Amino acid sequence: MTFEINKSIEILSRTPSVLESLLNGISEEWLKNNEGRNTWSPYDIVGHLIHGEKTDWMPRAKVILSNSGHKTFEPFDRFAQMKKDQERPVEELLKEFKKIRAENLEELRSLQIDEARLLEKGIHPELGEANLKELLSTWVVHDLGHISQITRVMAKQYRSEVGPWIEYLGILKR
């Protein structure tokens, strides 16, 4: 599939609703359990997505599209959510994520980015040069990866409960 902004927005705009459907109103065990030491729970992942909305995707797109000679992105703290209030209800987090995502997508649409602008580049502090199309494509895949991660983490909570059916449940073998 070839990148298109409108196709990307199709996915990016749905992520908040997917997460609301999956996580609103479920027990703390589903929300706060993870896969073991140094892994993230669904709750942690929502916090990570919020942090990304505030400091990663659109801020980096703006760096790329700016007229500044300085095109290096600020480093992204992938673990910033762990330093935040861990007692906020997930419903609040999901509302915040939905609001910020809607604002970011509105701003993205307003930029009316053409093919030439998609090829403009910024500098990732670890990975080097990256163009806007790559950044926006990564945003989509990042969302899908974390949706997959959330469902995998949740599935693994019943790993020891499924008995012999474990042989048919590939999600529990990763």
C-alpha positions as CSV (number, residue, x, y, z in Angstrom):
1,M,0.0,0.0,0.0
2,T,1.3,3.4,-0.9
3,F,1.2,6.2,1.7
4,E,-1.7,8.7,1.4
5,I,-2.5,11.3,4.1
6,N,-6.2,10.6,3.9
7,K,-5.7,6.9,4.3
8,S,-3.5,7.5,7.3
9,I,-6.1,9.8,8.9
10,E,-8.6,6.9,8.5
11,I,-6.6,4.9,11.0
12,L,-5.3,7.7,13.2
13,S,-8.9,9.1,13.7
14,R,-10.2,5.7,14.8
15,T,-7.6,4.8,17.4
16,P,-9.3,6.7,20.2
17,S,-12.6,5.0,19.6
18,V,-11.0,1.6,19.4
19,L,-9.2,2.2,22.7
20,E,-12.4,3.6,24.3
21,S,-14.4,0.5,23.2
22,L,-11.7,-1.8,24.5
23,L,-10.7,-0.2,27.8
24,N,-13.5,2.0,29.1
25,G,-15.2,0.4,32.1
26,I,-13.1,-2.7,32.5
27,S,-11.5,-3.9,35.7
28,E,-8.2,-2.7,37.0
29,E,-6.7,-6.2,36.4
30,W,-7.3,-5.9,32.7
31,L,-5.9,-2.3,32.7
32,K,-3.0,-2.5,35.0
33,N,-1.5,-6.0,34.5
34,N,1.4,-6.4,32.0
35,E,3.5,-9.2,30.6
36,G,6.1,-9.2,33.3
37,R,9.0,-7.1,34.5
38,N,9.8,-4.0,32.3
39,T,6.7,-4.4,30.2
40,W,3.7,-2.1,29.8
41,S,0.1,-2.5,30.8
42,P,-2.8,-1.2,28.6
43,Y,-3.0,1.7,31.1
44,D,0.7,2.5,30.5
45,I,0.2,2.4,26.7
46,V,-2.6,4.9,26.8
47,G,-0.3,7.2,28.8
48,H,2.5,6.7,26.2
49,L,0.1,7.5,23.4
50,I,-0.9,10.8,25.1
51,H,2.7,11.8,25.6
52,G,3.4,11.1,21.9
53,E,0.5,13.3,20.9
54,K,1.9,16.1,22.9
55,T,5.6,15.8,22.1
56,D,6.2,13.6,19.1
57,W,4.1,13.4,15.9
58,M,2.9,16.9,15.2
59,P,5.8,18.7,16.9
60,R,8.2,16.7,14.6
61,A,6.0,17.4,11.6
62,K,6.2,21.1,12.3
63,V,10.0,20.9,12.6
64,I,10.2,19.2,9.2
65,L,7.9,21.8,7.6
66,S,9.5,24.8,9.3
67,N,11.8,27.3,7.5
68,S,14.3,26.8,10.3
69,G,17.8,25.7,9.5
70,H,17.6,23.5,12.7
71,K,15.6,20.4,11.7
72,T,16.7,18.1,14.5
73,F,13.9,16.6,16.6
74,E,13.8,16.8,20.3
75,P,14.5,13.4,21.9
76,F,11.3,11.5,22.8
77,D,11.0,10.0,26.3
78,R,9.4,6.7,25.6
79,F,8.8,6.1,29.3
80,A,7.5,9.6,30.3
81,Q,4.1,8.1,31.1
82,M,5.6,6.2,34.0
83,K,6.5,9.5,35.7
84,K,2.8,10.7,35.6
85,D,0.0,10.2,38.0
86,Q,-0.8,6.5,37.9
87,E,-4.1,6.9,39.7
88,R,-6.0,8.9,37.0
89,P,-9.0,6.9,35.8
90,V,-8.4,5.4,32.4
91,E,-11.6,7.1,31.2
92,E,-10.0,10.5,31.8
93,L,-6.9,9.4,29.9
94,L,-8.9,8.2,27.0
95,K,-10.9,11.5,26.9
96,E,-7.6,13.4,26.9
97,F,-6.1,11.2,24.2
98,K,-9.3,11.6,22.0
99,K,-9.2,15.4,22.4
100,I,-5.5,15.8,21.6
101,R,-5.7,13.4,18.7
102,A,-8.6,15.3,17.2
103,E,-6.7,18.6,17.5
104,N,-3.6,17.1,16.0
105,L,-5.5,15.6,13.0
106,E,-7.3,18.9,12.5
107,E,-3.9,20.7,12.4
108,L,-2.5,18.0,10.0
109,R,-5.4,18.5,7.7
110,S,-5.0,22.3,7.8
111,L,-1.4,22.0,6.5
112,Q,-2.7,20.7,3.1
113,I,0.5,18.8,2.5
114,D,1.4,18.1,-1.1
115,E,3.8,15.4,-2.5
116,A,6.8,17.7,-2.4
117,R,6.3,18.6,1.3
118,L,6.1,14.9,2.1
119,L,9.7,14.6,1.0
120,E,11.0,17.3,3.3
121,K,13.3,16.0,6.0
122,G,14.1,16.4,9.6
123,I,16.8,14.8,11.7
124,H,15.9,12.1,14.3
125,P,18.5,12.2,17.2
126,E,19.2,8.5,16.9
127,L,18.1,7.4,13.4
128,G,19.2,10.3,11.3
129,E,17.3,11.8,8.4
130,A,13.7,11.0,8.0
131,N,11.1,12.7,5.7
132,L,7.6,13.7,6.5
133,K,6.0,10.8,4.7
134,E,8.1,8.4,6.8
135,L,7.1,10.2,10.0
136,L,3.4,10.1,9.2
137,S,3.6,6.5,8.1
138,T,5.3,5.6,11.4
139,W,2.5,7.4,13.3
140,V,0.0,5.1,11.8
141,V,2.0,1.9,12.4
142,H,2.8,3.0,15.9
143,D,-0.9,3.2,16.7
144,L,-1.6,-0.2,15.2
145,G,1.4,-1.7,17.0
146,H,0.2,-0.4,20.3
147,I,-3.4,-1.6,19.7
148,S,-1.9,-5.0,19.0
149,Q,0.3,-4.8,22.1
150,I,-2.8,-4.0,24.3
151,T,-4.7,-7.0,23.0
152,R,-1.7,-9.2,23.4
153,V,-1.1,-8.1,27.0
154,M,-4.8,-8.6,27.8
155,A,-4.8,-12.1,26.1
156,K,-1.8,-13.2,28.1
157,Q,-3.7,-12.6,31.4
158,Y,-5.5,-15.9,30.6
159,R,-2.5,-17.8,29.3
160,S,-2.6,-20.3,32.1
161,E,-6.4,-20.5,31.9
162,V,-7.0,-21.7,28.3
163,G,-5.7,-25.3,28.8
164,P,-5.0,-27.3,25.7
165,W,-6.4,-24.6,23.4
166,I,-3.1,-22.8,23.9
167,E,-1.9,-24.7,20.8
168,Y,-4.4,-22.7,18.7
169,L,-3.7,-19.3,20.2
170,G,-0.7,-17.8,18.6
171,I,-1.1,-14.5,20.5
172,L,-0.1,-16.4,23.7
173,K,3.1,-17.8,22.1
174,R,4.8,-14.5,21.4
